[in-house]
Amino acid sequence: MSEVRRWRFGAFALWEGEQRLERDGQPLRLGSRALGLLVALVGRAGEVIGKDELLAAVWPDVVVEEASVRVHMSILRKALGPPGPQDGCVEWIANIPLRGYRFLGRVHCDFVPSAVAAQVAQAPQWDAPAALPARLSRLVGREVEVERLLGMLAESRLVTVAGPGGVGKTSVAICVAALYRERRQAPIGFVDLAPLTSQDHVLTTMARAIGVRGGVPDIEQAIVQRLEGQAMLLLVDNCEHVIERLSPLLDRFLAALPGLQVLATSREVLRVGGEHVFRLMPLAVQQFSTGSLAHALRSPAVQLLVERAEAAGASAFDDASSGPLTRICQQVDGIPLAIELVAARLGSQRVSDLAFRLDDHMRLHSTVGRAALARHRTLAATLDWSIGLLGDAELLLFRRLSVFRAYFGIEAALSVASSALDPDVASDALLSLASKSLVVYDTDQAADSPYRLLDTTRSYAQVLLVQAGERDPVSKSHALFMLDLMGVATADLASLDADAWTQRYRGCLDDVRAALDACIGHHDDMTIAGALTVASAPLWFRLSEVSEYRDRVRAALGHVDALKVPDRLTAGRLEIALYNALWHTGGTVPEMTQACERALACALEFKVKTLEFQARWGLCALNITRGAYSPALRHAQILSEFASHSTNAVTRNLSHRMLALASHFCGEFAEARAHAEAAADVDDAIRRNHANAFQPDARTTAMAILARTLWIEGDSRQAMATAIRCMEEAEALGHALSVCVALFWICPMAIWAGERSAARAWIDTMLLQTGSKGFAYWHDWALCYDDALKLGEVDDRGEHIDAVAAKVLAMDEPRREMMATFCDLWVDDDLLARAMRGEGQWSAAEVCRAAGRRKELQGNEAEAEVLYLQAHALARSQRALAWELRAAGALEGLRAGVAQR
């Protein structure tokens, strides 16, 4: 078996020639140029390598500026981060002025078998846990509480920070978690439950935050595997509205994971065994002021008020201000959120005037809301007071922004106000709301979506929205904006890599959920709901929320069909979405076929060619799955006719792939090879196009079809080279489905070729990937290949043949056809009859040969010879040299045996 060079430095491992870098066993995504620079530097660690030499090594056939080295070197340094104290250097890469670059770390080199490298690449891969939110301002007056909570975490595995809205639970918990990480050098995970509208999404939200990639069959078990054997503090924020689902989950995780600790924030306790509750109180306020500002500032509440007021542009305070400052803090009961809302006004109002006006408002509010808890009354009164000072445009925008569940940008804000406000007016209103702390402006977020509403203020604004009678029209505007945004996201698939795309759009999921729920609740908007369901498909798939997406598609279809005048075209598009979701979640072939047939009927009725193309694509693949190869080829040929008149490169590529697939299984190997070669000649833009978003990678799939086709045609050397290159590319993509589909095609080829080491490595990888990702259909194929390879591994071959023969009888036709190519005794009369009818042509020659061998073993040499001749003639007519040679060998052996007698 071939070996590959592996360099190790610090926590990193770098494989030469495989374009792969790992930190602590987890892959790091880097561009090929940055990786090329790293290979050049690490391979000659300690030497100064000139910029010209690096350009020649990494850009050998391209003329580029010297700045390219600097840019990619910067990317590389950021990815590697600083060395640890045990790494023997203060930086990994040094810039030597006027000379070049030098790698400073200690490097160890070894060689590992390529199969081992493949197994390492296929180990369960996790993403990094979600980082703590950045603090936008320092935490004031909570030093005692923070230390108390750190002490509780030293003794308890579950600590809940409980308290009313606005008291500062999240801010305190984030500070505690950051100090915990600093002092214990332990990893932190942050789970934000505030955007959730349903308890059903708690588990998947936790999984993403912890770093579990989607698509696993058992999410809860995957979380346990992710955290097993390590210490971690999990900060779970805003738990109160999902306690029913969350509490049992935390209970099970704490029982299964001894190293796990949980710090939760909630308005009520979680009621989990072993929970320690810390009741967070409002900031302390002195009852009396002596007239000294210094004395007033001993109160944490006054400290916060002064700090935030100065940040809002207030003039410096003096001793005369101490009384009003203290009185304001008393009036709002020391609640931090209320203090921040009031402080925002001190930039444009004298503290004595504000204290007087606030005092009047609080007295009025206390007389009309005596039934509420005091602190709840205070916060509501402060919000009422803040809202009462808003202009009409600010108030309208504030209540309409409550439809957003997560971060949003100025374009989003304008979209929900466009029916009532001029864009310039709405823009000014948004900036004003941010300056008054009613909208949070988070500089740590992406520049295009820096705004959000706190959970408390969002709930308040939603009440105002309902009272204004605007909920339905504003929810519709929100849904239309999300529909447009999902269109932009779909277009971006072609220009952004998977990580960049996911990073940009992952925060949209909760808003898509909310928009869909609102539309379905308002039946007049079902056309929008259907369109948004279809348009948002890439988001659900990229975040591996496909099961939820499938259920939402079914729900949307039910509502669309129930309309007085059903929207059949929307229904047709939803049927294709349902097919895609079912394909990835273990749907049955009849259910998927029904979805595609309904979509095709709609496409033909409304003459929508793109929908027809998608439906025929699905029917072609499904016919292949159930062994109906001739109907599959007819669909592929219709696709080809459509593609021949199209200028769209994606459409032509899809057509080539379908023709390669169907032609292969129909035994038309020359056609299959030509179309596979054409489909493999594809650029990155086509591979990332939204039309390919739910499919295995276009290039690696075509290469895999090509590899198996080449082997059957007799070009074994080129076939293996293509298969190896296909696997390298599929693994580099990090896309599990693409890997599994490639292995479906190339594993049997390795078995036929007697490449046992490669076959075992590939089959084990396929078993691992299909099992961990819940790809039941592909897992069944992996088990078939495993049984075939074990023919040369088990001690009792005869017993194994008999055991597998019993399994084969229960298999579908495609798998029975495959098994006949591995062992002559795994063929049956029904399979032979199928071949004689002209079906299953890709393996018909092998089925005839295997049936002939069975006749020969039974002593029926005449029938055996007839079958061998049929196999030989069919293989020759198909130009299937591998099958032809097998048939010729069998025929020669039979005749030699007869001649000897």
C-alpha positions, 0 to 999 in steps of 0.5 A, spaced: 500 500 500 502 506 498 504 511 503 504 519 504 508 524 508 505 527 514 508 533 518 506 534 525 507 541 529 504 543 535 496 541 535 497 540 527 498 535 522 499 536 515 498 531 509 503 532 503 499 531 496 492 531 500 491 538 501 489 537 508 490 540 514 488 538 521 488 541 528 487 536 534 484 531 529 479 536 526 480 538 519 481 546 518 478 549 511 484 553 507 484 554 500 489 550 496 494 556 495 495 557 503 496 550 504 501 550 498 505 555 502 504 551 508 507 545 505 513 549 502 514 552 509 513 546 513 517 541 508 523 546 509 522 548 516 528 553 519 530 555 512 529 562 509 525 561 503 524 567 498 518 570 495 520 568 488 521 561 490 514 561 494 511 564 488 514 558 483 512 553 488 505 555 489 503 559 482 507 555 477 503 556 471 501 563 473 503 570 473 501 573 480 503 579 484 508 578 490 502 581 494 499 574 493 504 571 497 502 576 503 495 575 502 495 568 503 500 568 508 496 572 512 490 567 511 495 562 513 497 565 520 490 567 522 488 560 521 494 557 525 493 562 530 499 563 536 503 557 538 502 554 545 507 555 550 510 548 549 511 549 541 518 552 542 516 558 538 512 565 539 510 565 532 509 559 527 511 563 521 517 569 521 517 574 515 525 575 514 525 582 511 528 583 504 529 575 504 523 571 505 519 567 510 521 561 515 517 556 519 519 556 526 515 551 529 518 544 531 516 539 525 516 531 526 515 527 519 513 520 518 509 516 513 503 513 514 499 508 509 494 512 505 488 507 507 490 510 514 490 517 512 483 515 509 480 513 515 483 519 519 479 523 514 473 519 515 473 520 523 467 523 525 468 530 524 465 536 529 465 543 528 467 548 533 462 550 539 459 556 538 463 562 541 461 567 547 457 573 544 462 579 544 461 584 550 459 591 547 460 594 554 463 592 561 459 589 566 458 594 572 456 592 579 456 585 578 463 583 581 460 579 587 455 575 583 460 573 578 465 570 583 459 567 587 457 564 581 464 561 579 464 558 586 457 555 585 460 552 578 466 549 582 461 545 586 455 544 582 455 541 575 448 545 573 447 552 575 441 556 573 441 564 573 434 566 575 431 572 575 426 577 571 427 580 564 431 585 564 435 584 570 442 582 566 442 574 567 445 574 560 450 579 561 452 576 568 452 569 565 457 571 559 462 574 564 462 568 568 463 563 562 469 568 560 472 568 566 471 560 567 474 559 560 480 563 562 481 560 569 480 553 567 482 553 560 476 549 559 472 550 552 465 553 552 459 552 548 454 558 547 446 556 546 442 561 545 434 559 545 431 566 545 430 566 537 426 559 538 418 559 536 417 552 538 420 547 543 421 542 537 427 545 535 431 545 542 435 539 540 438 541 533 439 548 536 443 545 541 447 540 536 449 546 532 451 550 538 456 544 540 459 543 533 455 537 531 454 537 524 447 535 521 444 529 518 446 524 523 440 519 525 441 520 532 442 527 534 442 526 542 447 520 541 451 525 536 452 530 542 454 525 547 459 523 542 462 530 541 462 531 548 465 525 551 471 524 555 472 532 555 470 538 560 466 543 557 461 549 560 455 549 556 452 556 557 444 555 555 441 562 555 434 564 555 431 557 557 424 559 560 420 558 554 422 551 552 423 548 559 419 542 558 423 540 552 430 542 555 430 540 562 429 532 560 435 533 555 440 537 560 438 531 565 440 526 560 446 529 558 449 531 565 448 523 566 452 521 560 457 526 560 461 527 567 465 532 564 459 537 562 457 543 566 451 547 565 450 554 566 443 556 564 439 563 564 432 563 565 426 566 568 424 560 572 428 554 575 429 548 570 427 543 575 433 538 574 436 534 579 442 537 582 440 544 579 443 550 584 439 556 583 442 563 583 437 568 584 440 575 580 437 581 583 437 588 580 443 592 582 443 595 589 441 603 590 442 607 596 436 609 599 439 616 601 444 621 597 448 625 601 449 630 595 456 627 593 457 624 586 462 620 589 457 617 594 452 616 589 457 612 585 458 607 590 451 604 588 452 599 582 446 602 579 448 609 579 455 607 576 451 603 570 447 609 569 452 614 569 457 610 564 451 609 559 449 616 560 456 618 558 456 613 552 450 616 550 453 623 550 451 626 556 455 632 559 459 630 565 455 630 572 457 633 578 455 633 586 448 636 584 446 631 579 447 625 585 440 626 587 437 626 581 441 620 579 440 616 585 432 617 584 432 615 577 435 608 579 430 608 585 424 609 580 427 603 575 428 599 581 435 598 579 433 594 573 439 594 568 435 594 562 431 599 565 437 603 567 440 603 560 433 605 556 433 611 561 440 613 560 440 613 553 435 619 554 441 623 558 444 625 552 439 630 550 436 632 557 438 634 563 438 629 569 433 633 574 428 634 568 428 627 566 428 624 574 422 629 574 418 626 568 420 619 570 417 620 577 410 622 574 410 616 569 412 611 574 407 614 579 401 613 574 403 606 572 403 604 579 396 605 580 394 602 574 398 595 574 398 593 581 396 586 580 403 585 577 409 583 580 413 590 582 419 589 578 415 587 572 411 593 573 417 597 573 420 594 567 414 595 563 413 602 566 420 604 563 418 601 557 412 605 556 415 611 558 421 610 553 416 608 548 412 614 550 417 619 548 418 616 541 416 620 534 411 616 530 416 614 525 420 611 531 414 608 534 411 604 528 418 602 526 419 599 533 413 595 533 414 592 526 421 590 528 418 585 532 417 580 527 424 579 526 427 573 531 434 574 530 439 579 527 437 584 521 440 589 517 437 596 515 434 593 508 430 588 512 428 594 517 426 598 511 422 592 508 417 591 514 416 599 514 416 600 506 408 601 506 408 607 511 415 610 511 419 613 506 426 609 506 430 615 509 425 616 514 425 609 516 433 609 516 433 615 521 428 612 525 432 605 526 438 609 528 435 613 533 432 607 536 439 604 536 441 610 540 436 610 545 437 602 546 431 600 544 434 596 538 441 593 539 447 595 535 452 589 535 459 591 532 461 584 532 456 581 527 456 582 520 456 589 517 449 587 513 445 585 519 448 588 526 441 590 529 437 586 534 431 586 539 432 583 546 427 578 548 424 583 553 423 588 548 421 584 542 415 581 546 413 588 548 414 590 541 409 584 539 404 586 544 404 593 540 404 590 533 398 586 535 394 592 539 395 596 532 392 591 528 398 590 524 401 583 525 398 580 519 400 585 514 407 586 517 408 578 517 406 578 510 412 583 509 417 579 513 415 573 509 416 577 502 423 579 505 425 572 507 423 570 500 427 575 496 433 574 501 432 566 500 433 568 492 439 572 494 442 566 498 440 561 492 444 565 487 450 566 492 451 558 492 455 559 486 460 564 488 461 562 496 464 556 498 460 552 503 463 555 510 462 562 507 455 561 505 453 557 511 456 563 516 452 568 512 445 565 512 445 560 518 442 566 522 436 566 517 433 560 519 429 562 525 426 568 521 424 563 515 421 558 521 417 564 523 415 567 516 412 560 514 408 559 521 405 566 520 403 565 513 400 558 514 396 561 520 394 566 515 391 562 509 391 567 504 398 567 504 399 560 502 402 562 495 408 566 499 408 560 504 409 555 498 414 559 495 418 561 501 418 553 503 421 552 496 426 558 496 429 556 503 431 549 501 438 550 500 438 553 507 435 547 511 439 542 507 446 546 509 444 546 516 442 539 515 435 540 518 432 536 512 427 532 517 424 538 519 424 541 512 420 535 509 415 536 515 414 543 513 413 541 505 408 536 507 404 541 511 405 546 506 402 541 501 396 540 505 394 547 506 395 549 498 391 543 496 386 545 501 385 552 498 378 553 495 382 554 489 388 550 489 395 553 487 397 547 482 403 550 480 406 551 487 404 544 489 408 542 483 414 545 486 413 543 493 412 536 490 419 536 487 422 539 494 418 533 498 422 528 493 429 532 495 427 531 502 425 524 502 431 522 498 435 525 504 431 522 510 430 515 508 423 516 504 420 510 500 421 509 493 413 509 492 412 516 495 418 519 492 415 516 485 408 519 487 411 526 488 415 526 482 409 524 477 405 529 480 410 534 479 411 532 472 403 532 471 403 540 473 409 541 469 406 539 463 399 542 464 403 549 465 408 548 460 414 549 465 420 546 462 424 547 469 419 544 473 419 538 468 426 537 468 427 537 475 421 532 475 424 527 470 431 528 473 427 525 479 424 519 476 430 517 472 434 517 479 428 513 482 427 508 476 435 506 476 433 505 484 428 500 483 431 497 477 427 500 471 433 502 467 430 503 460 424 508 463 430 511 466 434 512 459 427 515 456 427 520 461 434 522 461 433 522 453 428 527 454 432 531 458 438 531 453 433 534 448 431 539 453 438 541 454 440 541 447 436 547 446 439 550 453 445 555 453 445 553 461 451 550 463 448 547 469 442 544 465 447 541 460 451 538 465 445 535 469 443 532 462 450 528 461 450 525 468 443 522 467 445 520 460 451 517 463 447 513 469 442 511 465 446 508 459 451 505 464 445 501 467 442 499 460 449 496 458 451 502 453 458 503 456 461 507 450 455 512 451 456 512 459 463 513 458 462 519 453 457 522 457 461 521 464 467 524 461 463 530 459 459 531 466 466 530 469 469 536 465 465 542 470 467 548 473 466 550 481 461 555 479 456 549 476 458 544 482 456 550 487 449 552 483 443 551 486 440 546 481 446 541 484 444 543 492 441 537 494 445 532 490 452 529 490 457 533 487 457 533 480 464 532 478 466 526 483 459 523 481 461 523 474 468 521 475 465 515 479 461 513 474 466 513 469 471 509 473 466 503 474 465 504 466 472 504 464 473 497 468 468 494 465 470 496 458 477 493 460 481 499 462 483 497 469 489 501 470 485 508 468 479 505 472 483 505 478 487 511 477 480 515 476 477 512 482 483 514 487 482 521 484 475 521 485 475 519 492 481 524 494 476 530 491 470 527 494 474 527 501 476 534 500 469 536 499 467 534 506 461 532 503 458 526 506 453 524 501 458 525 495 463 520 498 458 515 499 455 516 492 462 515 489 464 509 494 457 506 491 460 506 484 468 504 486 467 499 491 465 493 487 470 495 482 476 494 487 473 487 489 472 485 481 479 488 480 482 484 486 484 490 490 483 488 496 486 493 501 483 499 497 476 495 497 477 494 505 479 501 506 473 504 501 468 499 504 469 501 511 469 508 510 462 507 506 460 503 512 462 508 517 459 514 513 452 511 511 451 509 518 453 515 522 449 520 517 443 515 517 444 514 509 440 507 510 439 506 502 447 507 501 448 503 508 445 497 505 449 497 499 455 498 503 453 491 507 452 488 500 460 490 498 462 488 505 459 481 504 462 480 497 469 482 500 468 477 506 469 471 501 476 472 501 476 474 509 472 468 512 475 462 515 469 458 512 467 460 505 462 455 504 458 457 510 458 465 508 456 463 501 450 460 504 448 465 509 449 471 504 445 467 499 439 467 503 440 474 504 440 475 497 433 472 495 430 478 500 434 483 496 431 488 490 433 487 483 439 492 483 442 489 489 441 482 486 444 484 480 450 486 483 451 480 488 451 476 482 458 479 479 461 477 486 459 470 487 456 465 481 452 461 487 448 468 488 445 468 482 437 465 481 432 463 476 428 470 476 435 474 475 436 470 469 429 470 466 430 478 467 437 478 463 433 474 458 428 479 457 433 484 456 433 487 463 438 489 467 443 489 461 449 492 465 450 485 468 446 481 464 453 478 461 455 476 468 448 473 470 448 469 464 456 467 466 454 465 473 448 461 471 452 457 466 457 456 472 451 453 476 449 449 471 456 446 470 457 445 477 450 441 476 453 437 471 449 440 465 455 442 461 451 443 454 446 448 458 452 451 461 456 452 454 450 455 451 449 460 457 457 462 457 456 463 449 450 468 450 454 471 456 460 472 451 456 474 445 453 480 449 459 482 453 462 483 446 456 487 443 457 491 449 464 492 448 464 490 456 471 487 455 472 485 463 465 481 462 467 478 456 474 475 459 470 472 464 465 469 460 471 467 455 475 464 461 469 460 463 468 457 456 475 455 456 475 452 462 468 448 461 471 445 454 478 443 457 474 439 462 470 436 457 476 435 453 480 431 458 474 426 459 
